[in-house]
Amino acid sequence: MTVMATPLTGRLIAALPAGTVITDTASMDAYRWDRANDPAAGTPLAVVRATTTEDVQTVVRLAAETGTAVIPRGAGSGLSGGSTAVDGAIVLSLNRMREIHIDADTRMATVQPGAFNAEVKAAASAHGLWYPPDPSSFEFCSIGGNVATNAGGLCCVKYGVTTDYVLGMTVVLADGRAVRLGGPRVKDVAGLSLTKLFVGSEGTLGVITEVILRLVPAQLPPTTLVATFPTLKGATDAVIEITRSTRPSMLEFMDRPTIRAVEAATRMGLDVDAAAMLVIQSDNHPDAAAAEIATIEAICRTHGAEECFATGDPDEGEAFVQARRMAIPAVERLGTVLLEDVGVPIPRLGDLVLGIEQIAARHDILIAVLAHAGDGNTHPLLVFDPADDSQRERAHLAYGEVMDLAISLGGTITGEHGVGRLKQPWLRDYLGDDVLELNERIKHALDPQGILNPGAVFAGPGAGRLDG
């Protein structure tokens, strides 16, 4: 079935290369959702698979002329409904824009938005370089999506998040102009920091069509420590002390429901009775890494760790890292998942984790918690049976309570996945009236018609709480 032709679809087809525009409803269906599976997803007017900045400019100019919404989309791996389709909108897919150019002399990569994070890492590695941001989905998430949400990852405790590696970009504005921000310079402070403004803007201010990324020398093989704890408090107290006295390159947390889900999927012999497990790495030079891991192990044992396993074997260490990376897919096997990425100041991590445990008990809902513990960024996964109306309602209530808890602890409603559409109703509570109004003024200044990703981040079509 094909959506009825309209003057706009005809103009898009005429103005763009053959095969760029999709109007068949069955083919467009795959572009309606990201991994959040937003139940409010609409049906787009068309899907455009751009290959150049000029393609994007053409789409945005026609959209601006006709007042049509544009939903930028990368790999569709987002977890907050940031690329959910809106009825009658153009879904602008960037996943065919995959070029990567490495400049080893300046340690920079020029990358189109559809390139996968893993592809950038591989291209950098061929020159003895490394691109550190590493979301768990690095094998199938796109750089454009990473920049749009300011993604973090497992190494962010030491190496920072996406914004720390973005030096410049090309952005198509809401009127179709393409502008270059920043560039291949280590230092650049002329004018306002507009490059940083667009990082994390979730497609609401412009469409990013090229990014210049900073690279660093290749990471040394890490030394790994895995520690299991009989109590959540012991694990979170250990995290606080570890971050106060050392700087590991990875500090990840999994609670009992997460450990059990991963063990069921991998059968690798994880302790399913442990209340929590920490996966910690040091990528210092071998002697320094061994000393740092020994210090961290002592801290873990002081806080009640029942078992500590340390290894300098990269393959052994990587097995535990992969177990952590697959935690979300493992939990998804248990039912439908509402996924959050609330973060708090590190000293409040224990209050958040223990508070989530209480919320789960109060609503009789399974909540598995994993975390980039070293920077206070948690991923509570609320599991429910969608066929059970009562359970679904309790899960939605618990979702909101987790948001409220994070805010009350001085935290954030999103650490790296973005606000999208699913968390938009809590944005005012987090930012406050004055800061939200300032955000909205910037949005209006750059997108006065409100055509760029309406309903994402800011209230608009498609906005609303999880239950609609």
MARKE-15712 format. One record per residue (C-alpha): residue in one letter; x, y, z. Coordinates in Angstrom, 1 decimal. Layout:
# MARKE-15712
+------+--------+--------+--------+
| rest |     c1 |     c2 |     c3 |
+------+--------+--------+--------+
|    A |      X |      Y |      Z |
...
+------+--------+--------+--------+
//
This chain:
# MARKE-15712
+------+--------+--------+--------+
| rest |     c1 |     c2 |     c3 |
+------+--------+--------+--------+
|    M |    0.0 |    0.0 |    0.0 |
|    T |    1.2 |    3.5 |   -0.8 |
|    V |    0.3 |    6.7 |    1.0 |
|    M |   -1.8 |    8.9 |   -1.3 |
|    A |    0.4 |   11.2 |   -3.3 |
|    T |    0.4 |   14.8 |   -2.2 |
|    P |    2.0 |   17.9 |   -3.8 |
|    L |    4.8 |   17.7 |   -1.3 |
|    T |    5.6 |   14.1 |   -1.9 |
|    G |    5.7 |   14.8 |   -5.6 |
|    R |    8.1 |   17.7 |   -5.1 |
|    L |   10.3 |   15.6 |   -2.9 |
|    I |   10.5 |   12.8 |   -5.5 |
|    A |   11.2 |   15.3 |   -8.3 |
|    A |   13.9 |   17.1 |   -6.3 |
|    L |   15.8 |   14.2 |   -4.9 |
|    P |   17.8 |   11.3 |   -6.5 |
|    A |   15.7 |    8.2 |   -7.6 |
|    G |   15.0 |    5.8 |   -4.8 |
|    T |   15.5 |    8.4 |   -2.1 |
|    V |   11.9 |    8.9 |   -1.1 |
|    I |    9.7 |    6.1 |    0.3 |
|    T |    5.9 |    6.4 |    0.5 |
|    D |    4.9 |    2.8 |    0.7 |
|    T |    3.3 |    2.3 |    4.2 |
|    A |    4.8 |   -1.2 |    4.7 |
|    S |    8.3 |    0.1 |    3.9 |
|    M |    7.9 |    3.2 |    6.1 |
|    D |    6.7 |    1.1 |    9.1 |
|    A |   10.3 |    0.3 |   10.1 |
|    Y |   11.0 |    4.0 |   10.4 |
|    R |    8.2 |    4.8 |   12.8 |
|    W |    9.9 |    3.8 |   16.0 |
|    D |   13.2 |    3.7 |   17.8 |
|    R |   14.1 |    1.0 |   20.4 |
|    A |   11.7 |    2.7 |   22.9 |
|    N |    8.8 |    1.4 |   20.8 |
|    D |    6.7 |    4.5 |   21.6 |
|    P |    3.0 |    3.5 |   21.5 |
|    A |    2.1 |    7.0 |   20.2 |
|    A |    4.2 |    6.6 |   17.0 |
|    G |    2.4 |    8.2 |   14.0 |
|    T |    2.5 |    7.5 |   10.3 |
|    P |    4.8 |    9.7 |    8.3 |
|    L |    3.9 |   11.3 |    5.0 |
|    A |    7.2 |   10.0 |    3.6 |
|    V |   10.6 |    8.7 |    4.5 |
|    V |   13.6 |   10.3 |    2.8 |
|    R |   16.9 |    8.4 |    2.9 |
|    A |   19.4 |   11.3 |    2.4 |
|    T |   22.9 |   10.7 |    1.1 |
|    T |   24.3 |   14.3 |    1.1 |
|    T |   24.0 |   17.6 |    3.0 |
|    E |   22.4 |   18.9 |   -0.2 |
|    D |   19.7 |   16.2 |    0.1 |
|    V |   19.0 |   17.3 |    3.7 |
|    Q |   18.8 |   20.9 |    2.6 |
|    T |   16.3 |   20.1 |   -0.1 |
|    V |   14.1 |   18.3 |    2.4 |
|    V |   14.2 |   21.0 |    5.0 |
|    R |   13.6 |   23.8 |    2.6 |
|    L |   10.5 |   22.1 |    1.2 |
|    A |    9.3 |   21.2 |    4.7 |
|    A |    9.8 |   24.9 |    5.8 |
|    E |    7.9 |   26.1 |    2.8 |
|    T |    4.9 |   23.9 |    3.5 |
|    G |    5.1 |   23.9 |    7.3 |
|    T |    5.7 |   20.1 |    7.4 |
|    A |    7.4 |   18.5 |   10.4 |
|    V |   10.8 |   16.8 |    9.9 |
|    I |   11.9 |   13.9 |   12.2 |
|    P |   15.7 |   13.3 |   11.9 |
|    R |   16.6 |    9.7 |   12.3 |
|    G |   19.8 |    7.8 |   12.6 |
|    A |   20.2 |    4.1 |   13.3 |
|    G |   16.9 |    3.9 |   15.3 |
|    S |   18.7 |    2.7 |   18.4 |
|    G |   17.5 |    5.5 |   20.6 |
|    L |   15.8 |    4.6 |   23.9 |
|    S |   13.6 |    7.6 |   24.6 |
|    G |   11.4 |    8.0 |   21.6 |
|    G |   13.6 |   10.8 |   20.1 |
|    S |   13.0 |    9.6 |   16.5 |
|    T |    9.3 |    8.5 |   16.9 |
|    A |    7.4 |    9.4 |   13.7 |
|    V |    4.6 |   12.0 |   13.8 |
|    D |    1.5 |   11.8 |   11.6 |
|    G |    2.1 |   13.6 |    8.3 |
|    A |    5.7 |   14.4 |    9.0 |
|    I |    8.8 |   13.6 |    6.9 |
|    V |   11.1 |   11.1 |    8.5 |
|    L |   14.6 |   12.2 |    7.4 |
|    S |   16.8 |    9.1 |    7.6 |
|    L |   20.5 |    9.7 |    7.7 |
|    N |   21.6 |    6.1 |    7.9 |
|    R |   23.0 |    6.1 |    4.4 |
|    M |   25.4 |    8.9 |    5.1 |
|    R |   28.3 |    6.7 |    6.3 |
|    E |   31.6 |    8.2 |    5.2 |
|    I |   34.5 |    8.4 |    7.6 |
|    H |   37.8 |   10.2 |    7.0 |
|    I |   40.7 |    9.9 |    9.5 |
|    D |   43.4 |   12.6 |    9.7 |
|    A |   46.1 |   10.8 |   11.8 |
|    D |   48.3 |   14.0 |   11.9 |
|    T |   45.7 |   16.0 |   13.7 |
|    R |   44.1 |   13.0 |   15.4 |
|    M |   40.7 |   13.9 |   14.1 |
|    A |   37.9 |   12.1 |   12.2 |
|    T |   35.4 |   13.7 |    9.9 |
|    V |   32.3 |   11.5 |   10.0 |
|    Q |   28.9 |   11.5 |    8.4 |
|    P |   26.0 |   11.0 |   10.9 |
|    G |   25.0 |    7.5 |    9.8 |
|    A |   28.3 |    5.9 |   10.5 |
|    F |   28.2 |    3.5 |   13.4 |
|    N |   30.2 |    4.2 |   16.5 |
|    A |   32.0 |    0.9 |   16.0 |
|    E |   32.9 |    1.9 |   12.5 |
|    V |   34.5 |    5.0 |   13.7 |
|    K |   36.4 |    3.1 |   16.3 |
|    A |   37.6 |    0.6 |   13.7 |
|    A |   38.7 |    3.4 |   11.3 |
|    A |   40.6 |    5.1 |   14.1 |
|    S |   42.2 |    1.9 |   15.3 |
|    A |   43.7 |    1.3 |   11.8 |
|    H |   45.8 |    4.5 |   12.5 |
|    G |   46.7 |    3.5 |   16.1 |
|    L |   44.0 |    5.9 |   17.4 |
|    W |   40.9 |    5.5 |   19.5 |
|    Y |   37.5 |    7.1 |   19.8 |
|    P |   36.5 |    6.7 |   23.4 |
|    P |   32.7 |    7.2 |   23.8 |
|    D |   31.3 |    3.7 |   23.9 |
|    P |   27.6 |    3.2 |   24.5 |
|    S |   26.6 |   -0.4 |   25.2 |
|    S |   25.0 |   -0.3 |   21.7 |
|    F |   28.2 |    0.9 |   20.1 |
|    E |   28.1 |   -1.8 |   17.4 |
|    F |   24.8 |   -0.6 |   16.0 |
|    C |   24.3 |    3.0 |   17.2 |
|    S |   25.1 |    5.9 |   14.9 |
|    I |   27.5 |    8.9 |   15.5 |
|    G |   24.7 |   11.3 |   14.6 |
|    G |   22.5 |    9.7 |   17.3 |
|    N |   25.4 |    9.8 |   19.7 |
|    V |   25.9 |   13.5 |   19.1 |
|    A |   22.1 |   14.2 |   19.2 |
|    T |   21.8 |   12.7 |   22.6 |
|    N |   25.3 |   13.4 |   24.0 |
|    A |   25.8 |    9.7 |   24.5 |
|    G |   28.1 |    8.4 |   27.2 |
|    G |   29.2 |    4.8 |   27.7 |
|    L |   31.3 |    2.4 |   29.7 |
|    C |   34.5 |    4.5 |   29.5 |
|    C |   33.0 |    7.8 |   30.3 |
|    V |   34.0 |    7.7 |   34.0 |
|    K |   37.6 |    8.5 |   32.9 |
|    Y |   37.3 |    9.7 |   29.3 |
|    G |   34.1 |   11.7 |   29.2 |
|    V |   31.1 |   11.7 |   26.9 |
|    T |   30.4 |   12.6 |   23.3 |
|    T |   30.5 |   16.4 |   23.7 |
|    D |   34.1 |   16.1 |   24.9 |
|    Y |   35.1 |   14.8 |   21.5 |
|    V |   33.1 |   17.0 |   19.1 |
|    L |   35.2 |   19.7 |   17.6 |
|    G |   32.9 |   20.9 |   14.8 |
|    M |   29.9 |   20.0 |   12.7 |
|    T |   27.8 |   20.9 |    9.7 |
|    V |   24.2 |   21.6 |   10.5 |
|    V |   21.2 |   22.2 |    8.3 |
|    L |   19.1 |   24.8 |   10.0 |
|    A |   15.3 |   25.0 |    9.9 |
|    D |   15.3 |   27.3 |    6.9 |
|    G |   17.5 |   25.0 |    4.9 |
|    R |   20.8 |   26.8 |    5.3 |
|    A |   23.8 |   24.7 |    6.0 |
|    V |   26.3 |   26.1 |    8.5 |
|    R |   29.7 |   25.0 |    9.7 |
|    L |   30.3 |   25.2 |   13.4 |
|    G |   33.7 |   24.8 |   15.0 |
|    G |   36.3 |   22.9 |   13.0 |
|    P |   39.6 |   21.0 |   13.0 |
|    R |   41.2 |   23.1 |   15.7 |
|    V |   42.1 |   22.2 |   19.2 |
|    K |   41.3 |   25.6 |   20.5 |
|    D |   38.5 |   27.8 |   19.1 |
|    V |   36.7 |   30.3 |   21.4 |
|    A |   35.6 |   32.9 |   18.9 |
|    G |   31.9 |   33.6 |   19.3 |
|    L |   29.4 |   31.7 |   21.3 |
|    S |   29.9 |   27.9 |   21.7 |
|    L |   27.3 |   27.0 |   19.1 |
|    T |   28.8 |   23.6 |   18.5 |
|    K |   28.1 |   22.6 |   22.1 |
|    L |   24.6 |   23.9 |   21.8 |
|    F |   23.7 |   21.4 |   19.1 |
|    V |   25.3 |   18.5 |   20.9 |
|    G |   22.4 |   16.9 |   22.8 |
|    S |   19.7 |   18.9 |   21.0 |
|    E |   18.0 |   15.8 |   19.7 |
|    G |   17.2 |   17.1 |   16.2 |
|    T |   15.2 |   20.0 |   17.6 |
|    L |   17.5 |   22.8 |   16.5 |
|    G |   18.9 |   21.5 |   13.2 |
|    V |   20.0 |   18.4 |   11.3 |
|    I |   23.6 |   17.4 |   11.8 |
|    T |   25.1 |   16.1 |    8.5 |
|    E |   28.8 |   16.0 |    9.4 |
|    V |   30.8 |   15.9 |   12.6 |
|    I |   34.5 |   16.5 |   13.3 |
|    L |   35.6 |   14.2 |   16.2 |
|    R |   38.7 |   14.3 |   18.4 |
|    L |   40.7 |   11.1 |   18.6 |
|    V |   43.2 |   10.0 |   21.2 |
|    P |   46.1 |    7.5 |   21.3 |
|    A |   45.0 |    3.8 |   21.4 |
|    Q |   44.0 |    2.6 |   24.8 |
|    L |   46.3 |    0.2 |   26.6 |
|    P |   45.1 |   -3.3 |   27.4 |
|    P |   43.1 |   -3.0 |   30.7 |
|    T |   43.4 |   -4.9 |   33.9 |
|    T |   39.9 |   -6.0 |   35.2 |
|    L |   38.4 |   -6.5 |   38.6 |
|    V |   34.9 |   -8.1 |   39.2 |
|    A |   33.6 |   -7.7 |   42.7 |
|    T |   30.3 |   -9.1 |   44.1 |
|    F |   28.5 |   -7.8 |   47.1 |
|    P |   25.8 |   -9.2 |   49.4 |
|    T |   24.1 |   -5.8 |   49.8 |
|    L |   23.3 |   -2.9 |   47.4 |
|    K |   24.6 |   -0.4 |   50.0 |
|    G |   28.0 |   -2.1 |   50.2 |
|    A |   28.4 |   -1.9 |   46.4 |
|    T |   27.3 |    1.8 |   46.2 |
|    D |   29.4 |    2.8 |   49.1 |
|    A |   32.4 |    1.1 |   47.4 |
|    V |   31.7 |    3.1 |   44.3 |
|    I |   31.7 |    6.4 |   46.2 |
|    E |   35.0 |    5.6 |   47.8 |
|    I |   36.6 |    4.3 |   44.6 |
|    T |   35.7 |    7.5 |   42.7 |
|    R |   37.0 |    9.6 |   45.6 |
|    S |   40.4 |    8.1 |   45.6 |
|    T |   41.1 |    6.6 |   42.1 |
|    R |   40.2 |    7.1 |   38.5 |
|    P |   39.4 |    3.8 |   36.8 |
|    S |   38.7 |    3.6 |   33.1 |
|    M |   35.5 |    1.7 |   33.8 |
|    L |   33.2 |    1.3 |   36.8 |
|    E |   30.0 |   -0.5 |   36.0 |
|    F |   27.2 |   -1.8 |   38.3 |
|    M |   24.6 |   -4.5 |   38.0 |
|    D |   22.0 |   -5.4 |   40.6 |
|    R |   20.6 |   -8.9 |   41.3 |
|    P |   17.8 |   -8.9 |   38.7 |
|    T |   20.3 |   -7.8 |   36.1 |
|    I |   22.9 |  -10.4 |   37.1 |
|    R |   20.3 |  -13.1 |   36.9 |
|    A |   19.0 |  -12.0 |   33.5 |
|    V |   22.6 |  -11.9 |   32.1 |
|    E |   23.4 |  -15.3 |   33.6 |
|    A |   20.3 |  -16.8 |   32.1 |
|    A |   21.4 |  -15.5 |   28.7 |
|    T |   25.1 |  -16.3 |   28.9 |
|    R |   25.6 |  -19.2 |   31.4 |
|    M |   29.0 |  -17.8 |   32.3 |
|    G |   28.7 |  -18.6 |   36.0 |
|    L |   27.8 |  -15.3 |   37.5 |
|    D |   26.8 |  -15.3 |   41.2 |
|    V |   23.0 |  -15.0 |   40.9 |
|    D |   22.7 |  -14.7 |   44.7 |
|    A |   24.8 |  -11.5 |   44.9 |
|    A |   22.9 |   -8.3 |   45.5 |
|    A |   25.2 |   -6.4 |   43.2 |
|    M |   28.3 |   -6.7 |   41.0 |
|    L |   30.9 |   -4.2 |   40.0 |
|    V |   33.0 |   -4.5 |   36.8 |
|    I |   36.0 |   -2.2 |   37.1 |
|    Q |   39.0 |   -1.6 |   34.8 |
|    S |   42.2 |    0.3 |   34.8 |
|    D |   44.0 |    1.1 |   31.6 |
|    N |   47.1 |    2.6 |   33.1 |
|    H |   50.5 |    1.1 |   32.2 |
|    P |   50.6 |   -2.5 |   33.5 |
|    D |   52.4 |   -2.0 |   36.9 |
|    A |   50.3 |    1.1 |   37.6 |
|    A |   47.1 |   -0.6 |   36.6 |
|    A |   47.9 |   -3.6 |   38.8 |
|    A |   48.5 |   -1.2 |   41.7 |
|    E |   45.3 |    0.7 |   41.1 |
|    I |   43.2 |   -2.5 |   40.8 |
|    A |   44.7 |   -3.7 |   44.1 |
|    T |   43.7 |   -0.4 |   45.8 |
|    I |   40.2 |   -0.8 |   44.4 |
|    E |   39.9 |   -4.4 |   45.5 |
|    A |   40.9 |   -3.4 |   49.0 |
|    I |   38.1 |   -0.8 |   49.0 |
|    C |   35.6 |   -3.3 |   47.7 |
|    R |   36.5 |   -5.8 |   50.5 |
|    T |   36.3 |   -3.0 |   53.1 |
|    H |   32.7 |   -2.6 |   52.0 |
|    G |   31.8 |   -6.2 |   52.2 |
|    A |   32.6 |   -7.7 |   48.8 |
|    E |   32.3 |  -11.4 |   49.1 |
|    E |   34.3 |  -12.3 |   46.0 |
|    C |   36.9 |  -10.3 |   44.0 |
|    F |   38.4 |  -11.6 |   40.7 |
|    A |   41.2 |   -9.7 |   39.1 |
|    T |   42.8 |  -10.4 |   35.7 |
|    G |   45.3 |   -8.8 |   33.4 |
|    D |   44.2 |  -11.1 |   30.6 |
|    P |   42.3 |   -8.8 |   28.1 |
|    D |   40.1 |  -11.7 |   26.8 |
|    E |   39.0 |  -12.6 |   30.3 |
|    G |   38.3 |   -9.0 |   31.2 |
|    E |   36.4 |   -8.5 |   27.9 |
|    A |   34.1 |  -11.4 |   28.7 |
|    F |   32.8 |   -9.5 |   31.8 |
|    V |   32.5 |   -6.3 |   29.9 |
|    Q |   30.4 |   -8.0 |   27.2 |
|    A |   28.2 |   -9.4 |   30.0 |
|    R |   27.6 |   -5.8 |   31.1 |
|    R |   27.0 |   -4.6 |   27.6 |
|    M |   24.4 |   -7.2 |   26.9 |
|    A |   22.4 |   -6.5 |   30.1 |
|    I |   19.6 |   -4.5 |   28.4 |
|    P |   18.9 |   -7.2 |   25.8 |
|    A |   19.1 |   -9.9 |   28.5 |
|    V |   16.5 |   -8.1 |   30.6 |
|    E |   14.3 |   -7.5 |   27.5 |
|    R |   13.9 |  -11.2 |   27.3 |
|    L |   11.8 |  -11.0 |   30.5 |
|    G |    9.0 |   -8.8 |   29.1 |
|    T |    8.3 |   -5.4 |   27.8 |
|    V |   10.8 |   -2.8 |   29.2 |
|    L |   10.4 |    0.8 |   30.1 |
|    L |   14.0 |    2.0 |   30.2 |
|    E |   15.3 |    5.1 |   32.1 |
|    D |   18.7 |    6.7 |   32.4 |
|    V |   18.4 |    8.9 |   35.4 |
|    G |   21.6 |   10.2 |   37.0 |
|    V |   22.5 |   11.6 |   40.4 |
|    P |   25.6 |   13.1 |   42.1 |
|    I |   27.8 |   10.1 |   42.9 |
|    P |   27.3 |   10.5 |   46.7 |
|    R |   23.6 |   10.0 |   46.2 |
|    L |   24.0 |    6.9 |   44.1 |
|    G |   23.1 |    4.6 |   47.1 |
|    D |   19.9 |    6.7 |   47.8 |
|    L |   18.8 |    6.3 |   44.2 |
|    V |   19.5 |    2.6 |   43.9 |
|    L |   17.9 |    1.8 |   47.3 |
|    G |   15.0 |    4.1 |   46.5 |
|    I |   14.4 |    2.3 |   43.2 |
|    E |   14.3 |   -1.0 |   45.1 |
|    Q |   11.6 |    0.4 |   47.3 |
|    I |    9.6 |    1.7 |   44.4 |
|    A |    9.8 |   -1.7 |   42.8 |
|    A |    8.5 |   -3.4 |   45.9 |
|    R |    5.7 |   -0.8 |   46.4 |
|    H |    4.4 |   -1.4 |   43.0 |
|    D |    5.2 |   -5.1 |   42.7 |
|    I |    7.2 |   -4.5 |   39.5 |
|    L |   10.5 |   -6.0 |   38.5 |
|    I |   13.1 |   -3.2 |   38.1 |
|    A |   16.5 |   -4.3 |   37.1 |
|    V |   19.2 |   -1.6 |   37.6 |
|    L |   22.5 |   -1.3 |   35.8 |
|    A |   24.7 |    1.7 |   35.8 |
|    H |   27.7 |    3.6 |   34.7 |
|    A |   28.3 |    3.8 |   38.4 |
|    G |   31.4 |    5.9 |   38.2 |
|    D |   29.5 |    8.9 |   37.0 |
|    G |   26.2 |    8.3 |   38.8 |
|    N |   24.3 |    7.4 |   35.6 |
|    T |   21.9 |    4.6 |   36.2 |
|    H |   19.6 |    2.6 |   33.8 |
|    P |   16.6 |    1.3 |   35.7 |
|    L |   14.7 |   -1.2 |   33.5 |
|    L |   11.1 |   -1.6 |   34.4 |
|    V |    9.7 |   -5.0 |   33.2 |
|    F |    6.1 |   -5.7 |   32.8 |
|    D |    3.6 |   -7.9 |   30.9 |
|    P |    1.8 |   -5.7 |   28.3 |
|    A |   -1.2 |   -8.0 |   28.4 |
|    D |   -1.7 |   -7.3 |   32.1 |
|    D |   -3.4 |   -4.0 |   32.4 |
|    S |   -2.8 |   -3.7 |   36.1 |
|    Q |    0.9 |   -4.5 |   35.8 |
|    R |    1.3 |   -2.0 |   32.9 |
|    E |   -0.3 |    0.8 |   34.9 |
|    R |    1.9 |    0.0 |   37.9 |
|    A |    5.0 |    0.1 |   35.7 |
|    H |    4.0 |    3.5 |   34.3 |
|    L |    3.4 |    4.9 |   37.8 |
|    A |    6.8 |    3.5 |   39.0 |
|    Y |    8.5 |    5.0 |   35.9 |
|    G |    7.3 |    8.5 |   37.0 |
|    E |    8.3 |    7.9 |   40.6 |
|    V |   11.9 |    6.9 |   39.6 |
|    M |   12.0 |   10.2 |   37.7 |
|    D |   10.7 |   12.1 |   40.7 |
|    L |   13.2 |   10.4 |   43.0 |
|    A |   16.2 |   11.3 |   40.8 |
|    I |   15.1 |   14.9 |   40.7 |
|    S |   14.6 |   15.0 |   44.5 |
|    L |   18.2 |   13.8 |   44.9 |
|    G |   19.6 |   16.6 |   42.8 |
|    G |   19.8 |   14.4 |   39.7 |
|    T |   18.7 |   14.4 |   36.1 |
|    I |   15.9 |   12.7 |   34.1 |
|    T |   18.4 |   11.7 |   31.5 |
|    G |   22.2 |   11.2 |   31.6 |
|    E |   22.8 |   10.1 |   28.0 |
|    H |   19.7 |    8.8 |   26.2 |
|    G |   18.0 |   12.1 |   25.7 |
|    V |   14.6 |   13.4 |   26.7 |
|    G |   12.9 |   12.3 |   23.5 |
|    R |    9.2 |   12.1 |   23.8 |
|    L |    8.9 |    9.7 |   26.7 |
|    K |   10.6 |   11.9 |   29.3 |
|    Q |    9.3 |   15.2 |   27.9 |
|    P |    6.5 |   15.5 |   30.5 |
|    W |    9.1 |   15.6 |   33.3 |
|    L |   11.4 |   18.2 |   31.8 |
|    R |    9.7 |   21.2 |   33.5 |
|    D |   10.1 |   19.5 |   36.9 |
|    Y |   13.8 |   19.0 |   36.2 |
|    L |   14.7 |   22.3 |   34.6 |
|    G |   12.3 |   24.7 |   36.4 |
|    D |   10.1 |   27.3 |   34.7 |
|    D |   12.9 |   29.9 |   34.0 |
|    V |   15.4 |   27.5 |   32.5 |
|    L |   12.7 |   25.7 |   30.5 |
|    E |   11.5 |   29.1 |   29.1 |
|    L |   15.1 |   29.9 |   28.1 |
|    N |   15.4 |   26.6 |   26.3 |
|    E |   12.1 |   27.3 |   24.5 |
|    R |   13.3 |   30.7 |   23.4 |
|    I |   16.4 |   29.2 |   21.9 |
|    K |   14.2 |   26.6 |   20.1 |
|    H |   11.9 |   29.2 |   18.8 |
|    A |   14.8 |   31.4 |   17.6 |
|    L |   16.3 |   28.6 |   15.5 |
|    D |   13.1 |   26.9 |   14.5 |
|    P |   10.3 |   29.5 |   14.6 |
|    Q |    7.8 |   27.2 |   12.7 |
|    G |    8.5 |   24.4 |   15.1 |
|    I |    9.0 |   21.9 |   12.3 |
|    L |   12.1 |   20.2 |   13.6 |
|    N |   11.3 |   17.0 |   15.6 |
|    P |    8.1 |   18.4 |   17.2 |
|    G |    7.2 |   16.7 |   20.5 |
|    A |   10.7 |   15.7 |   21.2 |
|    V |   12.2 |   17.4 |   24.3 |
|    F |    9.7 |   20.3 |   24.1 |
|    A |    5.9 |   19.9 |   24.3 |
|    G |    4.2 |   19.6 |   20.9 |
|    P |    2.5 |   17.0 |   18.7 |
|    G |    3.3 |   13.5 |   20.0 |
|    A |    4.2 |   14.7 |   23.5 |
|    G |    2.6 |   13.0 |   26.5 |
|    R |    3.1 |   10.6 |   29.3 |
|    L |    3.8 |    6.9 |   28.6 |
|    D |    0.1 |    5.9 |   28.9 |
|    G |   -0.9 |    8.6 |   26.4 |
+------+--------+--------+--------+
//
